[in-house]
Amino acid sequence: MAKVTLGRTGITVEKNAFGALPIQRIGMQEAVSLLRRAYDRGMTFFDTARFYTDSEEKLGAAFEGMREKVCIATKTGAVTGEEFWKDLHTSLGNLRTDYVDLYQFHNPAFCPKPGDGSGLYEAMLEARDKGMVRHIGITNHRLNIAQEAVESGLYETLQFPFCYLATEKDIALVEKCQRAGMGFIAMKALSGGLITNAAAAYAFLAQYDNVLPIWGVQRREELDEFLSYIENPPEMTEELAAVIKKDREELLGDFCRGCGYCMPCPVGIEINNCARMSLLIRRSPSAAQLTPQAREKMKKIEECLHCGSCKSKCPYGLDTPALLEKNYRDYCEILEGKPL
């Protein structure tokens, strides 16, 4: 079994963590069953957020009465101290607990620090002093803010996108966290569905002993694949290395990661899916991508105002309107030029 310790937190868990964003899409009973199955078979780190609708409530229902046996991480998107306390109390109630193992600032547009005027970091310290929060973390999609968080020495963990499509700068960030004694939690380990070989994804991340991957799980078959890696972790083979090489050649560059921070669109375009549809439909095709409903979503791209709102909010600096247009053209070609 492969273990990972999250920097100076001392938290040591199986190198397989449960990303609880997707369980907001399934019912309570199904979610609780999935979460308990994950725990029963070796997963002990569960990551959620106040932003993920009822995900916290489902974790609370699953782990009530066995709180000390699991490590729960959640997040706040607060921008003021007052909002911070509101979020924290709501999360504790949802999770049916009186403390959070790891409380993270959720993709803030700046790196919260003492004296910055927001009151956020001061509130976090007070919450830790009161025992409501045990460890302090931050998540981000922006490399400059992630770098600043590491250099500040204020955070015990960083959660950042990391997979085998990583750039040299991303890899340097992982190494920088290790030198700083800071835990690194890898989100988007499957790049939002663009990576379809989970074994290759795991084998790549296994090369970094300070990295904890969190896998977004919604279905039992997905969970069982990751659970199988506990006893039989995939190792980097020539075959898996070839998969990674091919995917990097195909995907590296300007592609939408599907993070959704460009949303909402003023005309209702589902940007985080539509701006990557042509890749999704080629790499992980499903009937759902060709339904009348999916076609209508893609057709909304015709209403794009080119207002620049999505482009200005993209943490990866993508020309989102141009990506939407390209994906619309590709989608139409995939449908053999038939009108939507």
Secondary structure, DSSP 8 states (H G I E B T S, - for coil): --EEE-BTT--EEES-EEE-SGGGGS-HHHHHHHHHHHHHTT--EEE--TTSTTHHHHHHHHHTT-GGGSEEEEEE--SSHHHHHHHHHHHHHHHTSS-EEEEEEES-SS---TTSSS-HHHHHHHHHHTTSEEEEEEE-S-HHHHHHHHHHT--SEEEEE-STT--HHHHHHHHHHHHTTBEEEEE-TTGGGT---HHHHHHHHTT-TTEEEEEE--SHHHHHHHHHHHHS-----HHHHHHHHHHHHHH-SS------TT---TT---HHHHTTHHHHHHHS--GGGGSHHHHHHHHGGGG----SHHHHH-TT---HHHHHHHHHHHHHHHTTT---
